[in-house]
Amino acid sequence: MSYWAREIAGWILILLGLYIFYQAYDMLLRKRVIEAVPLTFAGFIVFRGGIHLLKVAVAAQAARGLQLAAISSPAKRVQAAARPIGPTPSKNVVPGPQNRPRPREDGPAPGRRRD
C-alpha cells in the first residue's frame, strides 16, 4: 500500500468515525440511549483506526526518506566517550540545605484539647 493510499484511507476513516459520532449524538438527543452506546463504540473504533492509518503513512514516508539518506552518504561511527564507573568523588558532591531542628514547645500539642 502506498503512502497516499494510506493517507487517503486514514482521512476517510476519520471522517466516517466523526459521522458515526454525529449519528450517536442524534440518537442521544432523541432519547435513544441504548441504541447510541454501541454506535458510539463503533465510531470510536473507526476513528482510532483512521488515526492509526495516518500515523503509519507518515512513518512510511519518514522511513523512505531515511533509506535514501543512508544510501547517499556513508555513516561515520562515533564512539562515545568513556566514563569512569565507580563511586562519585567527594569533590563533586554538593551538600543540600541544612535545616535547624525546630525548638520543642512545652505546652499542649496544637490542635489537641485538654479536658
N, C-alpha and C positions, 0 to 999 in steps of 0.2 A: 504494500500500500504506500503510495507516495505521500510526500509531505502535505501537498494541497488537498488530497482526498481526506486525510485525517483531519486537517484543519476545517474543511467544509462540513464533514460529518460531525465533528465536535460542536460547531456552531448550530447545526440543525438540531442536535440532541439537546443543547442548552435551550433553544427556543421552544422545542417540544416540551421540555420539562417545565418551562415557565407557563406554557399554555395549560398543561395539566394542573399546575398550581392554581391558575386562574379558574379552571373548572371546579376544583375543590373549594375554592373561596366562594364561588357562586352557589354551590350546594350548601355551604355553611350559612349563607345569607337566607336561603330558602328553608332553613332549619332541618336539613337532611344530614345530620351529623354522622350517622352510621355509614352512609354511603361515601362520605367525604374522607374518612380515615384511610381506607385502602387506596383511594385515589391520591391522597397526599403522599403516602408511602411510595407509590409507583412514580409520582412526579419527582420525589427526592432521588430515587434510584436512577431515573433517566437523566436528571440534571447533573448528578455526580458523574455519570458515565460520559457526558459531554465534556465536563471539565477535565476528566482523565484523558480523553482523546486529545484535547488541546495541549495538555502537558506532554503527552507522548510525541505529538507533532513537533513541538518546539524542541524537545530533547533530540529527536531525529535530525532536525535541521542543525542543531549545535554539533552533534556528533559528525555529521557530514562535513562541516567546516573544519573540525579538528583533524579528520583524516587527511584533508587537503593540506593543511598546515604541517602535519607530521611528515608528509611525503616531500614537500618542497624544501624544508630545512632540517638537516640532521640535528638531533638534540644533543646538547653537551651536558654530560653528567656533572652535577655539582655535589661535592661531598660536604656533608655538614661538619661544622667544627666540633672537635671532640670536647666533651665536657667532663670534668672530673666527677667521679661518683664517690660519695662518702659524706661524712658529716659536714655541716655548714661551718666554716671557720668563724670563730667568735668575733672577729673584727667586722664581719658582715651582718651581725645580729644587732638590731636596733631595739632597745628596751621600750616597752609600752608605757602608757601613762601610769604614774604612781598615785594611788589613792590613799589618803589617810583614813584610818578607821574612825567611824563616827563615835562620838562620845555617848556612852550609855546613860540614859536618864533613869533616875531612881524612882520616879513616880510610876503610876499605872501605865500600862501599855495603851497607846492611843486606840480609840475605838472600843475599849472594854469598859464596862461599868462595874463599879464596886457596890455591892448591896449589903 
